[in-house]
Amino acid sequence: MWHSTRRETAAPESDIDVMVVARTDRAFVDRSSNYMPALLESSVAVDMLICTREEFARMQAEELPFILEALKDAVPIHMER
């Protein structure tokens, strides 16, 4: 979780930004279907990015600005060991 929710600067209309790093064989565009029931039940809009560990490592190596920003103030919600 990162951005305004993490920094406690969220406005009532703010969404929650969540990144899920998971093992999956699904195409990028199909990955959110596993999470759709929870997203639909949420009373707050959720912006979710779902990537594999390899994709996440590549985004870090490429120093993509949104990844660097997310990592700067992100809070892990659950970490698999």
PDB file as gemmi writes it, atoms N, CA and C in Angstrom:
CRYST1    1.000    1.000    1.000  90.00  90.00  90.00 P 1                      
ATOM      1  N   MET A   1       0.860  -1.155   0.000  1.00  0.00           N  
ATOM      2  CA  MET A   1       0.000   0.000   0.000  1.00  0.00           C  
ATOM      3  C   MET A   1       0.908   1.219   0.000  1.00  0.00           C  
ATOM      4  N   TRP A   2       0.569   2.204  -0.819  1.00  0.00           N  
ATOM      5  CA  TRP A   2       1.388   3.402  -0.872  1.00  0.00           C  
ATOM      6  C   TRP A   2       0.559   4.617  -1.260  1.00  0.00           C  
ATOM      7  N   HIS A   3       1.202   5.746  -1.387  1.00  0.00           N  
ATOM      8  CA  HIS A   3       0.652   7.046  -1.756  1.00  0.00           C  
ATOM      9  C   HIS A   3      -0.128   7.657  -0.605  1.00  0.00           C  
ATOM     10  N   SER A   4      -1.212   8.360  -0.899  1.00  0.00           N  
ATOM     11  CA  SER A   4      -1.880   9.174   0.122  1.00  0.00           C  
ATOM     12  C   SER A   4      -2.415   8.364   1.294  1.00  0.00           C  
ATOM     13  N   THR A   5      -2.842   7.151   1.052  1.00  0.00           N  
ATOM     14  CA  THR A   5      -3.344   6.329   2.158  1.00  0.00           C  
ATOM     15  C   THR A   5      -2.229   6.045   3.152  1.00  0.00           C  
ATOM     16  N   ARG A   6      -1.083   5.720   2.647  1.00  0.00           N  
ATOM     17  CA  ARG A   6       0.080   5.436   3.501  1.00  0.00           C  
ATOM     18  C   ARG A   6       0.539   6.692   4.234  1.00  0.00           C  
ATOM     19  N   ARG A   7       0.564   7.820   3.548  1.00  0.00           N  
ATOM     20  CA  ARG A   7       1.062   9.061   4.153  1.00  0.00           C  
ATOM     21  C   ARG A   7       0.015   9.743   5.028  1.00  0.00           C  
ATOM     22  N   GLU A   8      -1.166   9.154   5.110  1.00  0.00           N  
ATOM     23  CA  GLU A   8      -2.268   9.711   5.884  1.00  0.00           C  
ATOM     24  C   GLU A   8      -2.665  11.106   5.407  1.00  0.00           C  
ATOM     25  N   THR A   9      -2.587  11.317   4.083  1.00  0.00           N  
ATOM     26  CA  THR A   9      -3.011  12.570   3.481  1.00  0.00           C  
ATOM     27  C   THR A   9      -4.202  12.345   2.546  1.00  0.00           C  
ATOM     28  N   ALA A  10      -4.825  11.193   2.663  1.00  0.00           N  
ATOM     29  CA  ALA A  10      -5.930  10.843   1.775  1.00  0.00           C  
ATOM     30  C   ALA A  10      -7.143  11.734   2.028  1.00  0.00           C  
ATOM     31  N   ALA A  11      -7.766  12.141   0.932  1.00  0.00           N  
ATOM     32  CA  ALA A  11      -9.024  12.875   0.982  1.00  0.00           C  
ATOM     33  C   ALA A  11     -10.164  11.854   0.870  1.00  0.00           C  
ATOM     34  N   PRO A  12     -11.393  12.257   1.178  1.00  0.00           N  
ATOM     35  CA  PRO A  12     -12.516  11.307   1.091  1.00  0.00           C  
ATOM     36  C   PRO A  12     -12.642  10.631  -0.277  1.00  0.00           C  
ATOM     37  N   GLU A  13     -12.236  11.320  -1.339  1.00  0.00           N  
ATOM     38  CA  GLU A  13     -12.355  10.753  -2.687  1.00  0.00           C  
ATOM     39  C   GLU A  13     -11.107   9.985  -3.131  1.00  0.00           C  
ATOM     40  N   SER A  14     -10.107   9.881  -2.260  1.00  0.00           N  
ATOM     41  CA  SER A  14      -8.871   9.176  -2.606  1.00  0.00           C  
ATOM     42  C   SER A  14      -9.099   7.676  -2.727  1.00  0.00           C  
ATOM     43  N   ASP A  15      -8.276   7.062  -3.583  1.00  0.00           N  
ATOM     44  CA  ASP A  15      -8.325   5.605  -3.689  1.00  0.00           C  
ATOM     45  C   ASP A  15      -7.204   5.006  -2.847  1.00  0.00           C  
ATOM     46  N   ILE A  16      -7.187   3.695  -2.764  1.00  0.00           N  
ATOM     47  CA  ILE A  16      -6.121   2.974  -2.082  1.00  0.00           C  
ATOM     48  C   ILE A  16      -5.275   2.314  -3.162  1.00  0.00           C  
ATOM     49  N   ASP A  17      -3.974   2.562  -3.116  1.00  0.00           N  
ATOM     50  CA  ASP A  17      -3.053   1.984  -4.086  1.00  0.00           C  
ATOM     51  C   ASP A  17      -2.423   0.740  -3.486  1.00  0.00           C  
ATOM     52  N   VAL A  18      -2.599  -0.392  -4.166  1.00  0.00           N  
ATOM     53  CA  VAL A  18      -2.099  -1.668  -3.669  1.00  0.00           C  
ATOM     54  C   VAL A  18      -1.318  -2.370  -4.774  1.00  0.00           C  
ATOM     55  N   MET A  19      -0.144  -2.890  -4.407  1.00  0.00           N  
ATOM     56  CA  MET A  19       0.630  -3.703  -5.330  1.00  0.00           C  
ATOM     57  C   MET A  19       0.685  -5.121  -4.766  1.00  0.00           C  
ATOM     58  N   VAL A  20       0.355  -6.078  -5.600  1.00  0.00           N  
ATOM     59  CA  VAL A  20       0.413  -7.484  -5.215  1.00  0.00           C  
ATOM     60  C   VAL A  20       1.516  -8.131  -6.042  1.00  0.00           C  
ATOM     61  N   VAL A  21       2.493  -8.701  -5.354  1.00  0.00           N  
ATOM     62  CA  VAL A  21       3.551  -9.455  -6.019  1.00  0.00           C  
ATOM     63  C   VAL A  21       3.261 -10.918  -5.725  1.00  0.00           C  
ATOM     64  N   ALA A  22       2.938 -11.666  -6.782  1.00  0.00           N  
ATOM     65  CA  ALA A  22       2.442 -13.029  -6.572  1.00  0.00           C  
ATOM     66  C   ALA A  22       2.908 -13.964  -7.682  1.00  0.00           C  
ATOM     67  N   ARG A  23       2.874 -15.236  -7.358  1.00  0.00           N  
ATOM     68  CA  ARG A  23       3.114 -16.253  -8.382  1.00  0.00           C  
ATOM     69  C   ARG A  23       1.836 -16.392  -9.197  1.00  0.00           C  
ATOM     70  N   THR A  24       1.967 -16.309 -10.497  1.00  0.00           N  
ATOM     71  CA  THR A  24       0.796 -16.471 -11.359  1.00  0.00           C  
ATOM     72  C   THR A  24       1.229 -16.824 -12.772  1.00  0.00           C  
ATOM     73  N   ASP A  25       0.385 -17.588 -13.444  1.00  0.00           N  
ATOM     74  CA  ASP A  25       0.604 -17.895 -14.855  1.00  0.00           C  
ATOM     75  C   ASP A  25      -0.380 -17.116 -15.720  1.00  0.00           C  
ATOM     76  N   ARG A  26      -1.237 -16.332 -15.077  1.00  0.00           N  
ATOM     77  CA  ARG A  26      -2.254 -15.575 -15.821  1.00  0.00           C  
ATOM     78  C   ARG A  26      -1.633 -14.402 -16.565  1.00  0.00           C  
ATOM     79  N   ALA A  27      -2.269 -14.050 -17.665  1.00  0.00           N  
ATOM     80  CA  ALA A  27      -1.855 -12.863 -18.409  1.00  0.00           C  
ATOM     81  C   ALA A  27      -2.058 -11.637 -17.526  1.00  0.00           C  
ATOM     82  N   PHE A  28      -1.259 -10.611 -17.736  1.00  0.00           N  
ATOM     83  CA  PHE A  28      -1.307  -9.403 -16.919  1.00  0.00           C  
ATOM     84  C   PHE A  28      -2.731  -8.856 -16.779  1.00  0.00           C  
ATOM     85  N   VAL A  29      -3.457  -8.791 -17.876  1.00  0.00           N  
ATOM     86  CA  VAL A  29      -4.802  -8.208 -17.862  1.00  0.00           C  
ATOM     87  C   VAL A  29      -5.842  -9.082 -17.168  1.00  0.00           C  
ATOM     88  N   ASP A  30      -5.534 -10.359 -16.949  1.00  0.00           N  
ATOM     89  CA  ASP A  30      -6.483 -11.278 -16.322  1.00  0.00           C  
ATOM     90  C   ASP A  30      -6.251 -11.482 -14.826  1.00  0.00           C  
ATOM     91  N   ARG A  31      -5.209 -10.922 -14.288  1.00  0.00           N  
ATOM     92  CA  ARG A  31      -4.817 -11.211 -12.913  1.00  0.00           C  
ATOM     93  C   ARG A  31      -5.761 -10.667 -11.852  1.00  0.00           C  
ATOM     94  N   SER A  32      -6.421  -9.581 -12.108  1.00  0.00           N  
ATOM     95  CA  SER A  32      -7.268  -8.981 -11.075  1.00  0.00           C  
ATOM     96  C   SER A  32      -8.543  -9.775 -10.818  1.00  0.00           C  
ATOM     97  N   SER A  33      -8.886 -10.723 -11.683  1.00  0.00           N  
ATOM     98  CA  SER A  33     -10.132 -11.472 -11.488  1.00  0.00           C  
ATOM     99  C   SER A  33     -10.148 -12.223 -10.160  1.00  0.00           C  
ATOM    100  N   ASN A  34      -8.994 -12.660  -9.668  1.00  0.00           N  
ATOM    101  CA  ASN A  34      -8.940 -13.334  -8.363  1.00  0.00           C  
ATOM    102  C   ASN A  34      -9.338 -12.403  -7.223  1.00  0.00           C  
ATOM    103  N   TYR A  35      -9.108 -11.129  -7.402  1.00  0.00           N  
ATOM    104  CA  TYR A  35      -9.327 -10.143  -6.341  1.00  0.00           C  
ATOM    105  C   TYR A  35     -10.630  -9.359  -6.514  1.00  0.00           C  
ATOM    106  N   MET A  36     -11.319  -9.579  -7.623  1.00  0.00           N  
ATOM    107  CA  MET A  36     -12.503  -8.785  -7.949  1.00  0.00           C  
ATOM    108  C   MET A  36     -13.592  -8.817  -6.878  1.00  0.00           C  
ATOM    109  N   PRO A  37     -13.924  -9.954  -6.276  1.00  0.00           N  
ATOM    110  CA  PRO A  37     -14.965  -9.939  -5.248  1.00  0.00           C  
ATOM    111  C   PRO A  37     -14.632  -8.981  -4.092  1.00  0.00           C  
ATOM    112  N   ALA A  38     -13.403  -8.995  -3.640  1.00  0.00           N  
ATOM    113  CA  ALA A  38     -13.007  -8.096  -2.545  1.00  0.00           C  
ATOM    114  C   ALA A  38     -13.016  -6.649  -3.005  1.00  0.00           C  
ATOM    115  N   LEU A  39     -12.586  -6.405  -4.230  1.00  0.00           N  
ATOM    116  CA  LEU A  39     -12.576  -5.029  -4.749  1.00  0.00           C  
ATOM    117  C   LEU A  39     -13.995  -4.479  -4.855  1.00  0.00           C  
ATOM    118  N   LEU A  40     -14.915  -5.320  -5.290  1.00  0.00           N  
ATOM    119  CA  LEU A  40     -16.303  -4.872  -5.454  1.00  0.00           C  
ATOM    120  C   LEU A  40     -16.984  -4.610  -4.115  1.00  0.00           C  
ATOM    121  N   GLU A  41     -16.547  -5.302  -3.057  1.00  0.00           N  
ATOM    122  CA  GLU A  41     -17.123  -5.105  -1.731  1.00  0.00           C  
ATOM    123  C   GLU A  41     -16.544  -3.892  -1.007  1.00  0.00           C  
ATOM    124  N   SER A  42     -15.421  -3.385  -1.487  1.00  0.00           N  
ATOM    125  CA  SER A  42     -14.754  -2.272  -0.822  1.00  0.00           C  
ATOM    126  C   SER A  42     -15.581  -0.995  -0.932  1.00  0.00           C  
ATOM    127  N   SER A  43     -15.615  -0.240   0.149  1.00  0.00           N  
ATOM    128  CA  SER A  43     -16.327   1.042   0.128  1.00  0.00           C  
ATOM    129  C   SER A  43     -15.431   2.160  -0.406  1.00  0.00           C  
ATOM    130  N   VAL A  44     -14.179   1.829  -0.695  1.00  0.00           N  
ATOM    131  CA  VAL A  44     -13.212   2.788  -1.220  1.00  0.00           C  
ATOM    132  C   VAL A  44     -12.673   2.238  -2.537  1.00  0.00           C  
ATOM    133  N   ALA A  45     -12.415   3.129  -3.492  1.00  0.00           N  
ATOM    134  CA  ALA A  45     -11.824   2.694  -4.755  1.00  0.00           C  
ATOM    135  C   ALA A  45     -10.420   2.152  -4.508  1.00  0.00           C  
ATOM    136  N   VAL A  46     -10.094   1.068  -5.191  1.00  0.00           N  
ATOM    137  CA  VAL A  46      -8.789   0.443  -5.032  1.00  0.00           C  
ATOM    138  C   VAL A  46      -8.118   0.379  -6.396  1.00  0.00           C  
ATOM    139  N   ASP A  47      -6.890   0.910  -6.461  1.00  0.00           N  
ATOM    140  CA  ASP A  47      -6.073   0.828  -7.668  1.00  0.00           C  
ATOM    141  C   ASP A  47      -5.043  -0.253  -7.413  1.00  0.00           C  
ATOM    142  N   MET A  48      -5.136  -1.368  -8.143  1.00  0.00           N  
ATOM    143  CA  MET A  48      -4.311  -2.526  -7.850  1.00  0.00           C  
ATOM    144  C   MET A  48      -3.402  -2.875  -9.021  1.00  0.00           C  
ATOM    145  N   LEU A  49      -2.131  -3.082  -8.713  1.00  0.00           N  
ATOM    146  CA  LEU A  49      -1.155  -3.571  -9.673  1.00  0.00           C  
ATOM    147  C   LEU A  49      -0.746  -4.963  -9.211  1.00  0.00           C  
ATOM    148  N   ILE A  50      -0.877  -5.946 -10.099  1.00  0.00           N  
ATOM    149  CA  ILE A  50      -0.520  -7.321  -9.770  1.00  0.00           C  
ATOM    150  C   ILE A  50       0.608  -7.745 -10.698  1.00  0.00           C  
ATOM    151  N   CYS A  51       1.741  -8.098 -10.113  1.00  0.00           N  
ATOM    152  CA  CYS A  51       2.893  -8.499 -10.920  1.00  0.00           C  
ATOM    153  C   CYS A  51       3.582  -9.697 -10.284  1.00  0.00           C  
ATOM    154  N   THR A  52       4.394 -10.366 -11.075  1.00  0.00           N  
ATOM    155  CA  THR A  52       5.176 -11.486 -10.563  1.00  0.00           C  
ATOM    156  C   THR A  52       6.452 -10.939  -9.918  1.00  0.00           C  
ATOM    157  N   ARG A  53       7.152 -11.793  -9.190  1.00  0.00           N  
ATOM    158  CA  ARG A  53       8.433 -11.371  -8.590  1.00  0.00           C  
ATOM    159  C   ARG A  53       9.416 -10.937  -9.673  1.00  0.00           C  
ATOM    160  N   GLU A  54       9.413 -11.650 -10.777  1.00  0.00           N  
ATOM    161  CA  GLU A  54      10.321 -11.313 -11.877  1.00  0.00           C  
ATOM    162  C   GLU A  54       9.981  -9.955 -12.473  1.00  0.00           C  
ATOM    163  N   GLU A  55       8.701  -9.698 -12.676  1.00  0.00           N  
ATOM    164  CA  GLU A  55       8.280  -8.393 -13.208  1.00  0.00           C  
ATOM    165  C   GLU A  55       8.621  -7.267 -12.236  1.00  0.00           C  
ATOM    166  N   PHE A  56       8.400  -7.531 -10.950  1.00  0.00           N  
ATOM    167  CA  PHE A  56       8.709  -6.538  -9.931  1.00  0.00           C  
ATOM    168  C   PHE A  56      10.208  -6.234  -9.917  1.00  0.00           C  
ATOM    169  N   ALA A  57      11.034  -7.269  -9.979  1.00  0.00           N  
ATOM    170  CA  ALA A  57      12.485  -7.077 -10.003  1.00  0.00           C  
ATOM    171  C   ALA A  57      12.911  -6.294 -11.245  1.00  0.00           C  
ATOM    172  N   ARG A  58      12.301  -6.580 -12.377  1.00  0.00           N  
ATOM    173  CA  ARG A  58      12.624  -5.865 -13.614  1.00  0.00           C  
ATOM    174  C   ARG A  58      12.230  -4.386 -13.501  1.00  0.00           C  
ATOM    175  N   MET A  59      11.060  -4.107 -12.923  1.00  0.00           N  
ATOM    176  CA  MET A  59      10.633  -2.709 -12.757  1.00  0.00           C  
ATOM    177  C   MET A  59      11.585  -1.955 -11.835  1.00  0.00           C  
ATOM    178  N   GLN A  60      12.069  -2.633 -10.791  1.00  0.00           N  
ATOM    179  CA  GLN A  60      13.044  -2.015  -9.891  1.00  0.00           C  
ATOM    180  C   GLN A  60      14.355  -1.753 -10.625  1.00  0.00           C  
ATOM    181  N   ALA A  61      14.831  -2.743 -11.375  1.00  0.00           N  
ATOM    182  CA  ALA A  61      16.092  -2.605 -12.106  1.00  0.00           C  
ATOM    183  C   ALA A  61      16.015  -1.479 -13.136  1.00  0.00           C  
ATOM    184  N   GLU A  62      14.835  -1.304 -13.743  1.00  0.00           N  
ATOM    185  CA  GLU A  62      14.640  -0.239 -14.728  1.00  0.00           C  
ATOM    186  C   GLU A  62      14.405   1.112 -14.067  1.00  0.00           C  
ATOM    187  N   GLU A  63      14.330   1.106 -12.739  1.00  0.00           N  
ATOM    188  CA  GLU A  63      14.114   2.329 -11.947  1.00  0.00           C  
ATOM    189  C   GLU A  63      12.909   3.127 -12.442  1.00  0.00           C  
ATOM    190  N   LEU A  64      11.800   2.409 -12.655  1.00  0.00           N  
ATOM    191  CA  LEU A  64      10.569   3.074 -13.079  1.00  0.00           C  
ATOM    192  C   LEU A  64      10.125   4.026 -11.974  1.00  0.00           C  
ATOM    193  N   PRO A  65       9.836   5.276 -12.313  1.00  0.00           N  
ATOM    194  CA  PRO A  65       9.515   6.281 -11.292  1.00  0.00           C  
ATOM    195  C   PRO A  65       8.385   5.887 -10.348  1.00  0.00           C  
ATOM    196  N   PHE A  66       7.313   5.284 -10.862  1.00  0.00           N  
ATOM    197  CA  PHE A  66       6.205   4.953  -9.957  1.00  0.00           C  
ATOM    198  C   PHE A  66       6.593   3.842  -8.983  1.00  0.00           C  
ATOM    199  N   ILE A  67       7.471   2.941  -9.397  1.00  0.00           N  
ATOM    200  CA  ILE A  67       7.942   1.885  -8.488  1.00  0.00           C  
ATOM    201  C   ILE A  67       8.835   2.488  -7.413  1.00  0.00           C  
ATOM    202  N   LEU A  68       9.735   3.367  -7.814  1.00  0.00           N  
ATOM    203  CA  LEU A  68      10.613   4.014  -6.839  1.00  0.00           C  
ATOM    204  C   LEU A  68       9.801   4.818  -5.825  1.00  0.00           C  
ATOM    205  N   GLU A  69       8.778   5.518  -6.291  1.00  0.00           N  
ATOM    206  CA  GLU A  69       7.912   6.290  -5.394  1.00  0.00           C  
ATOM    207  C   GLU A  69       7.136   5.364  -4.463  1.00  0.00           C  
ATOM    208  N   ALA A  70       6.625   4.285  -5.016  1.00  0.00           N  
ATOM    209  CA  ALA A  70       5.870   3.337  -4.196  1.00  0.00           C  
ATOM    210  C   ALA A  70       6.761   2.724  -3.119  1.00  0.00           C  
ATOM    211  N   LEU A  71       7.965   2.357  -3.484  1.00  0.00           N  
ATOM    212  CA  LEU A  71       8.871   1.723  -2.524  1.00  0.00           C  
ATOM    213  C   LEU A  71       9.329   2.690  -1.438  1.00  0.00           C  
ATOM    214  N   LYS A  72       9.334   3.971  -1.754  1.00  0.00           N  
ATOM    215  CA  LYS A  72       9.785   4.971  -0.790  1.00  0.00           C  
ATOM    216  C   LYS A  72       8.884   5.023   0.435  1.00  0.00           C  
ATOM    217  N   ASP A  73       7.573   4.877   0.235  1.00  0.00           N  
ATOM    218  CA  ASP A  73       6.676   4.986   1.388  1.00  0.00           C  
ATOM    219  C   ASP A  73       5.670   3.840   1.497  1.00  0.00           C  
ATOM    220  N   ALA A  74       5.988   2.729   0.873  1.00  0.00           N  
ATOM    221  CA  ALA A  74       5.077   1.585   0.896  1.00  0.00           C  
ATOM    222  C   ALA A  74       5.091   0.887   2.261  1.00  0.00           C  
ATOM    223  N   VAL A  75       3.956   0.273   2.564  1.00  0.00           N  
ATOM    224  CA  VAL A  75       3.831  -0.544   3.784  1.00  0.00           C  
ATOM    225  C   VAL A  75       3.420  -1.939   3.351  1.00  0.00           C  
ATOM    226  N   PRO A  76       4.247  -2.938   3.618  1.00  0.00           N  
ATOM    227  CA  PRO A  76       3.837  -4.315   3.294  1.00  0.00           C  
ATOM    228  C   PRO A  76       2.639  -4.719   4.148  1.00  0.00           C  
ATOM    229  N   ILE A  77       1.649  -5.302   3.516  1.00  0.00           N  
ATOM    230  CA  ILE A  77       0.469  -5.777   4.231  1.00  0.00           C  
ATOM    231  C   ILE A  77       0.644  -7.240   4.600  1.00  0.00           C  
ATOM    232  N   HIS A  78       1.227  -7.997   3.699  1.00  0.00           N  
ATOM    233  CA  HIS A  78       1.490  -9.420   3.943  1.00  0.00           C  
ATOM    234  C   HIS A  78       2.709  -9.798   3.120  1.00  0.00           C  
ATOM    235  N   MET A  79       3.611 -10.533   3.726  1.00  0.00           N  
ATOM    236  CA  MET A  79       4.795 -10.974   2.996  1.00  0.00           C  
ATOM    237  C   MET A  79       4.943 -12.473   3.152  1.00  0.00           C  
ATOM    238  N   GLU A  80       5.071 -13.149   2.007  1.00  0.00           N  
ATOM    239  CA  GLU A  80       5.294 -14.581   2.016  1.00  0.00           C  
ATOM    240  C   GLU A  80       6.782 -14.839   2.198  1.00  0.00           C  
ATOM    241  N   ARG A  81       7.102 -15.839   2.952  1.00  0.00           N  
ATOM    242  CA  ARG A  81       8.527 -16.145   3.175  1.00  0.00           C  
ATOM    243  C   ARG A  81       9.008 -17.236   2.284  1.00  0.00           C  
TER     244      ARG A  81                                                      
END                                                                             
